[in-house]
Amino acid sequence: MRTALRLAALFVALVTLVLWLFGGPNMGRTRMSETVKVNDAVTGRESVARETGFLPGIDFLAAGLAGASIVWGMSFLARR
């Protein structure tokens, strides 16, 4: 049981780190939309548009690693 909890904690930590790194490591807060500049093909004017998407922030990384450390800490309470 202890080994399973420790492996689960490692899995949660790695998944959190990979999602944060490959999702575009954002040092700010997690955002659910992104501001993008768009050029109009006809008039040539530039405008601002919002695109929905998940941008994981440092709070996402901290929450995931905190969850992994809680699961790892629970492994010390489990029986052998």
N, C-alpha and C positions, 0 to 999 in steps of 0.2 A: 504494500500500500504506500509505503514511504517513497519508494522508487517511482511509482506511478504518479504521485503528486509532484515530485521533483521534475519528472519529465514533462508533465502538464504545464508546470510553471515555466520551464525552458521553452516549450512550444508557444505559450502565450507571449513571452518576451520576444521571441524571434519573429512571430507573426506581426506583433506591434511594430517592431523596428523595421521590418521589411515594408510594411504598408506605409510607414512614415517616410522612409527613404525613397521608395519608388513612386509614392504619391506626390512627390515634390516637397522636400523637407522645408516646411514653413515654420519660421521661428516665432510667428505670431500665434493668434488663436485659430482654432479650427473654423473653416468657412465652408459654407454649402453653395456659394456662388462666387463667380469670378468676373471682374470687370475687364472687358476686352474692347479695344479700339477697332472699329469696322469702317472700311472705305466703301462708299457707294460707287458702284460700277458706272452709273449713268452720269451723276453730277460730279463725282470725284471728291465729295465732301467726306470728312471724317466724323464719325459719331461714336458714342460710347454705348455699348450693349452689355447686358449681363448674361452669362452662361451658367447654367446650373452644373455643379460638379463638386466632388468631395475633395477638399484640400486639407489634409490632416495637419494640425498644428502641434505646438509643443505641449499643449494640454492633453491632446490625444496620446502622445508619447508618454507623458507622465502618468496618466490614468492607466494605460496598459502595463507599464512597468510596475506601478503600485499594485495592480491586480496580480501580476506574476509574483511579486514578493510576498503578497498575502498567501497565495497558494503554496509557495515555497515554505513560508513560516508554518503553515498548517501541517506540513509534512513532519515537523518535529513533534506534533501532538498525536500523530497516528502510531498505532502499535506496529511492532515488527512482525 
